[in-house]
Amino acid sequence: MTVASVSESNFSSSVMKSGKPVLVDFWAPWCGPCRMVAPVLEELDKEMGGKIKIVKVNVDDNPRLASLFQVQSIPTLKLFKDGRAAATFVGFKPKQELKAQIERVI
């Protein structure tokens, strides 16, 4: 399974109205640490797909979303639960550390 991309047009339906928690990766293609996070998120999606949904938002293509959620550096991961941002993780984190932080919130 591949982590889906979302944009301003489908963010509300994909994230805010989701029936389960959603981890949103705010990233850009030119960002080195973002490229390091991508395979970690793919692995987490396979392992935790039943518990959470993982999506990506390209900040270059969706600057209003980045501004709305106060993304000041990338990668920024925001965990949404019940339509609200419940946690924020900035920068690269090893898979086990990120998974443990996510499980504490969900």
N, C-alpha and C positions, 0 to 999 in steps of 0.2 A: 504494500500500500504506500502511496505517496502522499506527503503532507500537502493539503490543498491550499491554493492561494485565494485570498479574499480581497475585495476592494471596497471602496466607498459605497458602491451600488448594492453589494450583498452582505456588508458587514453586519447590519442589524439582524437580518434573518439567519445568518450563519453563526453569529457569536452571541448577540444580546438575547435572542429568543431560543437559543439552543436548550434542549432538555437535559444536557449534562454539562459539566464544567468544560471550558474551552481555553486552551493555552494558545495565545497569539504571539507569534514571533515577528516583531517589527525589525526589518532587515533591509539591506541594499546589496545589489550584486557586487559592488566594488569593495565591500567591507570584509577584510580578512577574517576577523573573529566570527562574523556571520556565517562564513563558509565553514568554519570549524563547528559551529552549532548545528548546522543542517543535518549531518549524519547522526548526531546525538538525538535530534528530534525524530528522525526516521525510526531509530531503534525504539525510542519511547512510544511512538505511535503504534508500533507492532506489539510492544509489551503491555501498554496501558490503554489500547484502543477501546476497550469495553468501558473504561472508567472516565476517560476524557477524550476530547476532540482536540486535535492540534492543527492550526492553520497559520499561514504566513501572510504578512502585509508588507509589500515593498514600499518603503517610505518615500522613495523618489517618485513613484507613480501615485501615491496617496498621501500627499503632505497634510491634508486637512485631518485625516485620522491620526497621524503622528502628532499634530498640534493638539487636537482634542484630548488625546490621552497623555499629553505632556512627555512625549518621547524626546529626550534630549541627547541621548547617545545610543548607538546601536552596537550589538544586538540588545534589544530590550524585549523581555518576555513578560507578558501580562497574563495572569490567570483570571479568567472571568467565571464567576459562579452566580447563578440566578440573575444574570444580566448586569452584574456589577464587577468592577475590578477588585479582586480579593487579595491579590499578591502581585508584586513586581520583582523581577530578577534581571539585573543588568550585567552584561558581559558574559563571557564564556564560563560555563560551569561543567565539571565532569558529569557524566550521565548519572551515576549513583547519587551524587550530591543533589542534582536537580530533581531527580525522581523522589528523593526523600523530602525535599522541600515542597514539592507538589502534593505528595500524599498527606503531609501535615495540614494542608489547606482543604483538600477535598474530603 
